[in-house]
Amino acid sequence: MSQRKRVTALLLDLDGVLRRWDPAVTAVVEREYSLATGSLHGAAMAPERLNPAVTGQVSHADWMAGVAEALAEQAGGVDTARAAVGAWQAYRGEVDPDVLALVREVRAAGVRVGLGTNATDLLDADLAALGLAGEVDLVVNSSVVGAAKPSREYYHAAATALATVPDQVLLVDDDDRAVRGARAAGLSALRWSGPADLPYVRAALAA
């Protein structure tokens, strides 16, 4: 049996790993606009709205316009729904300091780090607002690639961007489907559950 190649590059998910979202912010907006709990996230994540946005077929603004239209009846009108979506979108999350410290540590050790995320055309602005511009070697944005995780096409594009072969890349992602897809595409992958996984990531990169 052939031995697996040493991991030489890290592909890190953004949402749920490097960026955290406080659910209390969404809950406040939903209460303020008399929306059912979970309705904003549910409308945004509906595949018919999400998939075109994260594969570059529609803009972030168009995606959110679709969310507002979906919630118009519940909100008592499309204008109120748009206001709710705008208030919700004003919050852009927070950086996990432990994960950012890991990124800086492994880059200092000579390991290339890519941010691998299903995202929209708002991603560059988000990274700048979060102070993350320049913190990774490259960004693999699904809306630019034209294919999203967990597709094989996405992971092969990410490996190419990292200038390495798939089996030398370690994906860290909080989504089980993304992890399974990465493994099927030949990458190593860890299902992220929180900072307790940091020693595993460090060990994998040092092996």
N, C-alpha and C positions, 0 to 999 in steps of 0.2 A: 504494500500500500504506500503510495507516495505521501510525503509529508507536506502539510499545508505551508504555503509560503508565509514568510514573516509579514505582519501588517506594517505598512509604511505610510499609510495615509488615513486620516480620520474624516468621516463624513457625518456631520452633526446636524440633527434636526433642530429647527428653530422653536416652533410652538410646542410647549410641553417639556422642552429640554433646556435650551438656552434662554427662551422667553417664557415667563410665567404670566398667567392671567388670573386676576382676582375675581372670582365669581360674584362677589358682593357688589361689584360695580354694575354688572348686568342686572342683578336683582333690583338694585335701586332704580335703574331706568325703567324696568318693567313695571314696578309698582307705581312710579310717577306717571306713566302713560297708560295705566290700567290694562297691561298686557299679561297674558297668562305666563306663569313661570316657565322658562325654557323656550318661549316662543321665538325670541330673536335668534338664538343659536339654531333652533330647529328649522326656521325658515332659511337661514343662511346656508346651513349644511345640507339642505335638500339637494340630491345629486343633480337634478335638472338645472339648478342655479349654481352650485359649487363647481361642478366639473368644467363648464365652459370658462369660468373665471380663472381657475388654476391651470388651464392649458392654453391660455392666451387668446381664447376666442372672443371674450368680452373683457372690458376694463373693470377695475375694481368699482368705479363709480356706477357702471351699468349693473354690476352684481348687486350692489346695495339698493339701487333703484328697484330691482326685482324683488328684493326682500321687503321693501316698503309697500310695494303693490300687493304682495302676499299677505301683509298684515293690515292692510287698509280697513277691511271690514271690522276686524277685531278692535282696531284703534279708534274707530268712529270716523274714519276719513283718511284719504291718502296724505293730506298735509300733516296731520298728527302723526301718522306712521313714519313719514319722512323725518319729522322732528325727533321721534324716538330713535330711529336708526342713526341719525346724526349725533345724538347724545351718546349712544352706545359706541359709535365708532371713534369718538373723541379720545377714548382711552385706548392706548396702544400697548398695554402690557408693561412688564418689568423684566429686567435682566436678572437671571439667577447668578449671583456673585460667585458661587462655588464652581459653577460650570465655566464661567468666564475665566476664572483663575486656572482651570484645567486647560482651556484653550491656549492661554498665554504660556503655560508651562510646557505643553507638548510642542508648540511652535518654537519656543526657545531651544528645545532639544533637537530641532531640525525636522520634525514631522509636519507634513503639509496638512492643513485643516481646511476642509470645505464645509460651507453651510449648505445643507441639502434640504430644500423645503418646497412643499406645495404652496405656492404663493401667487399673488397677483402683481400687477404693475405698480402697486403701492409699496412693494418690498424695499426698494432703495430708500425711499423717504422714511420708512419705518426704521431701517437700520441706522440712518443718520440721526433720527429723533432719539433712538435708544443709546446712541453713542457707540454703536457697534461697527460703523464704517471703518475698515482697516484692521479690524480685530481678527479676521480670518484671511486666508490666502485667496480664496475665491468663493463665489456664491453660485450655486446651481439652482436656479429658480425655475420651477416647472412651467410657468407661463411663458418663459423665454425658450425653454427646451421644446415645448409643445407636447410634452408627455409628462404625466404625474406619477409619483409613487402610488402604488407598488409595481409599476410596469417595468419590464426588463429594459425597455428603451431608455427610461429615465436613468436607471442605475448604470447602464453602459455609457450614457452621456456624462454622468458624474465621474466615472472612472477615467474617461478620456480627459475631462477637464482637470483632474488631479494628476494627469500624466503618469498613470500607473495602470496595472491590470486589475480586474475586479477582485481577484482573490488576495490582493494585498491591501484592500480597503476595509476598514471597520466602520459600519454604520451604527450610530447610536440614535434610537428613535423610540418614542413612547407609544407608537401605534403598532399593534401586533401584525396587522396586514402589511405594513411597510417592512417590518422585520422579516416576515416570511417571504415577501417578494424579493428582498435583497438577497436572502440566502439562495433562493431559486435562481437568481442572476449570477451567483458565484461569489458574492461578497460575504465577509463575516458580518454578523449583526448582533446587537445587544438590545433587548427590550428594556428601555429605561424606566426605572421605577422611582428614581430620586437620587439624591447625593450619596446614599449608601452604595450605589453602583460605581462610584468614582474609583475605588481601589481596583476593581475589575478592569476598567478602561485603562488605567495606568499600567497594569500588569500586561494586558494584551498588547499595548503599544511598545512595551519594553522587551517583550519576548524575542 
